Amino acid sequence: MSKRPLRSFVVFISLAILVFASIAAAQVSFNKDQYSIKHKKFVLKNGLTLLVHEDKSVPIVGVNMWYHVGSRNEARGKTGFAHLFEHFFFNGSENHPFGFREAMDDLGANNRNGTTNTDRTNFFEDVPTSALERTLFLEADRMGFLEGFISKEMLERERGVVQNEKRQGENSPYGKVFTEIVEKVYPYSHPYSWSTIGSMDDLNAATLDDIKEWYKTYYGPNNAVISLAGDISPEKAYELVNKYFGDIPPGPPLPRMEKWIPKLDSNMRDEMEDRVPQTRIYRVYQAPTWKDRETQHLGLLADVLSGSKSSRLDRRLVYEKKLATGVSAGMIERELGGLFLVTVTVNPGVDPAEAERELDAVVNDVLTKGVTQDELKRFQNRNLAGFLRGSERLGGFGGRSDILAESQTYGGSPEAYLSRLETMAKATPAEVQAAGKKWLSGNHYTLVVRPAAKLSPEKTAVDRKNVPALGSAPTITFPEIQKTKLSNGLSIVLLERHSAPIVNISLAVDAGSASDSLEKAGAASLALNLMDEGTTSRTAFQISDELDMLGASLSTGNGLDLSLVRLRATSEKLQPALGIMSDVVLNPSFPEDQFAIQKKQRLAQIAQEKANANAMAFRVMPTILYGTGHAYGKPDSGFVKSVENLSREDLSTWHS
C-alpha cells in the first residue's frame, strides 16, 4: 500500500475530529448560524404560507404539508373527525381520482405518510426533483378539489379502517392508558380531554355532510403551511406553488385559542387492570405551552430524570434498587398546554408502592437540590447534536422541511425552533430547578396499571340438571301512603322510611313529550334539561355550588306523559334544598348560551340515534304505531328540523 492514501486517510480523520470538536464547543456557546436552516418565506394572496430551503446536494425535495387543525378543533359528539379526514386525503381527488399512495409509488417517492395530533394534521413525502411539479399538483388538488370526490362509500370504508385502528390500539398492552389520562387531567369541556382517534359512537354518527363541512372549514390555504427542502430554488418553488395553489379560495377566518392549562384541585389517583405483562406507574403533571420558555427547561429536567442510564430515575430505580425494568420522563408538547409524564415499569414481584415512593423521593430530591452543571451540559450537548443529526434529512419527522413547518405553525415564525434551541442550550441549573418547582410541586395525577388477575372457575359437585326448589316467599311490609293537598291544588304523597336520614322528592307534572306539537318536537325534553342551567336569581354555577354545599342533588327528566324534577337531600338540609328546587321549577331563565349548547348536543344526539340500528328503530316506531297525527307518534328527542327551529320562547311557553 502506498503512503499517499494512508496520509490522506489520516488527514480525513483529523478533520473529522476537528469538526466534531468545533461542534461540541459551539454547542456550549450556541452559535445560531450553526443550527440555522436557511430559507425563504412567501405568503400567497390566498393566505398559503410557503417555506423554501434550498440544498442541491441530492436531486430530492422533502415536501411537508401542515394544516393547522387537529382533534382540539372538534367538539363533544363529533370527536375523531381530524384523524378520520386525514384518511380521506389518500383516496384521490376530483382531478386525480386514484390513490395518492399509488401516485407517490409511481413517482419513486419515499418517506411518506400523514399524521394527526391534537393541534395539526400533516402530510409529507420525499420526491425526486423531476417529480416535484406533479407532487405539488396532487397536493393542491387534494387541498382544493376533494369535496366533489368524497362519497358515502368512501366514508363507510375509511370509518371502518379508523375503527379497526382504534380497536387494535386499545387492545394492545397499555393501549387504553392515554384515553384514561386525558379524561382525568383535563376538564370535560377542554379540547384535549378526548383521544385524537375519537369515540366509536361519534365515528358511527359522522355523516357525509359533516365530513365536507370539516374540509371546507379547516383545509383552506390560509390554514396551511407548505415547506419544501432540497433541490429547488425559492423562485422556482414560488412559481410552481403559486401555479397550482394560487387559485384555491381561502377558507373562513378561524378563531384560535392560545392557552388553556387547567389546574387539578388535588392529587388524583386511579388504578386499572389490563392485559399487560407488568405493573406500570404513570405520573402526570400539567406543563406549559409549546411556545413557553419553561417547556425547554422542563425538557432538560426530564432528561436529568431519565435521559440515559446514568439519569436519576434510571440509576436509582433500575440499577441500584432494581425496583423497575424501565423508566421514562418527558414532555408532551402541545399548543394550549403540555404534560410532563413520568413512567415506571415495575419489576415483577416488587411492590408498586415501594417503586412509587422511590419515584417521589427522586423527584423531590431534584426539586429541592436542583441539577448539576455537568448533568445539564451533558444533555444540552446531546440534544443539540440530536438536532443536527435530524436536520441532516430533508423531509420526514425532524427533517428540515418538518422543522420549518412546525415552527411556522406553532410558533408563528419559521425560525421559532432557533429560539427554542437557544433557550435549551443556554438554560442554567437555577432555571431548570425553578421550572421544576413551579410545575412539578403542584397537584398531579397518578395511574397504576396492573396485570389483570388470572381467573379460573372452581370445580363443584352441583347437579345442574336439577333446578333448586324455591324458598318461602318473604313477608313484605310497605310503608303507609300518606296523602294531602296544598291550597294551590298540588297533591302531596308521602312514604316514610327511616333507614337513613335522606329525603327523596319527585315532582311529577302531567306533561311529557306527548305535549309537544309536531313542529315543536323535542321542546319538553330540552326545557327539562335547561331548568337547572339558570333561574331568574341563580346562575347554573350558583345552583351547582349551593347544592354541593348542602350535599344535595337535583335532576330532571321526562317520558311521554310525565315530566319529573327530583331532589335528593339530607333531612337536616331539606329546607334550603327545597328552596333551590322550587326556584328551578318556578323560575327557570333558559339562558341563551346554555340553550345554544343544548341544541347542538341534541342535534348530535339525533345524528347518533340515526347511526345506531336500535336507536333508529325507536325513532321510527312511534310513527308506525300511532301515525304522524297522534301525540305519541314522534320520537322523544324530536326531529332535526323541529329542534333547529326551537327558540327560548318555545321552552318558556311549554314551561308556563
Phi, psi and omega in degrees: 000134179287158181283336184298311178299324180296314179299320179298321181294315180296318179298320180298314180297318180298317179297320180297320179295318179297319179297316180298318180297321180292325178295315180299319180293320182295329180298327181289316182271344180055090173270110185305322183301329183291333184251358184285135174259105183297135185204169172229140183247134175233149172235116180289164182298335179272006175098353179293131177264128178245128176241133184229125173242121184265128176211108187265019183292328176222150183280060182224148174233127173275120181255126179230119182246114181248128172250130185279063179212134178212195183294342177294341180274359179276182177221159175305134184095344179222048179274155179089359184294319183299313181289321178300318183290330176307320181296327181296334184291349183256007185263352185112183183211181187300320184261358174215077188282047179227162183299139180291323179298316179297322178297320179292323176300317180298330182273354183077025180284154173218180179051051186241146179184181171217143181219157178227137171229199183295330193243344183205162171235131181229154178226136184212153177199146172259124186233152172300148180305324181293342182256004185296316184298318179294323178299317179295323175301315182293318178297318180293324183291324179279343171285315189253347189222054180250331188304315183289347182265339181291132182232166178297322179297320178296318179299313181297319181295310183289328175301315179296320178298314181294319180295323176294321176300319179295316179298316180299317180296315183289334180272356176277158180304133181062018186288343180262000189296310189288332172297318178296318183296309185293330178292336183264326185270349177242144175295160187305325184272356182286137183289355172263005188274003174233160182285151180299328183282346173085180180261154179300317181298317181293320178296320178296326184278348183298132180250167178299321178295321177301314183296316180294323178293321177300314180299312182294330183281316193248350186253028174281160181298331180287356177244024187223156173230130172247127184239126181241131178225123177143215189279069180204135178278152178304321183293316179293321179299315180297319180301313182290316182294318178295326180297316187262332182257340192297332183264008178280124182295145177290156174277182181291153173297140186243129172291146182222116176289138183267324187204139171205094181250103182285161177243136176281136181288336180200169173296137180242150184213136176223156172228145178216153175254144180206170178279078182235152182283332184220156173290138178228136179256130175246122177246125188234130176239145171293150185216167184286180184282170178304321184283337190292137178302324184293342174299320178293321179295319179290328175299320176293321178298321176298320177297317180298324180284319184201063178250350181197177180300329183270003178293163191301308183291318179301311184298315185284310189275326185269312190265320183276305186263349177052041178271342185222152173267346178193149176222159175207155174212141181186167178262132166263103188271127180220164184292311186280340182159142185259187175228141172256118189240129175240133176235145176228117175267110192284138177298136177304136181090349180268139176291119180304330180297324179292317178297322180291324177297320178291322175303312179299319182296318181293315180297315180297324180294317181289330177287325183281314187262344179083184179253158180271160178297322180295316177302313184297312181299322182300315182279331174297314178297317181296318181292321178294320177295322177297322177297316180297320179296317179296322184281001169295330182278149177279314185235195181073181179297126177082356176282175187297318180294325179291318180300314181294318181294317179298316181298317180293317185290311184272325187258353179078004180207139178294348180259010181301327180299327180294319178296320179294317178298317181295318177301316179295314185293329184260006181297143178255159175306322181295320180294319180294317178296318180297318178296319178298315179297321183293317189259334185256358178269347182276192181291149183221173179241134178237130175237126177250119180255119183250152174299137179296142180297142177275108185257148177210151181285152175271151176276130179230166180260023182292132174272100187280358177279341180253121179283129180299147177288154178282144174280177179290140179292132180287156176275127182248129178251117180270147177293153179291135178273121179251134183232147172204177180218135178283166182296336179273004176097356181289123179279136179243129176237127185237130171239115182273137173209128189247028180286338178206150182282058183236140176240128175250124181238132175237124174261116182253127180245135184283064177195109178245207183293341177293341179283348177287140169284166180300321182287337182249023182304131182101351184295317184299310182292324177294319179299316178298319180298328186267352186298324180264016177265007177149141175237183180291346181235352182224141171276169177301321180292321179294318177301312181297314182295317181295319177297318178299317179299328180271354184068028184249164176222149182228136178218159180227160177181168177208164174236204180294316189247349184231149167240138187234140168237124186243140177233134171240126183209161173283155180302322183295324185255017186298315187298308178295328178294321177296325177299319178293316180301315181295324178296317179296318183289318188269332191232041179294141181257350181046065186305143184301315184293318180290326177299317179296318179296313182297323178297315179298317180295322179294319178296322176294322178298316179297320178298320179292321177300320181290337181270352182250127187300314181296314181295322179295324178299318179289338176286320185269338184300316181302319180294321179294319184285318190249339184090160186291336183273353183275148180298333179269000190271038179209155179290146181302323185282349179091186178250160179304313183294318182294320180291317179301327184272354181292144176238167176300324179298325177298319179292318178298320179297315178298317182296320184284000000 
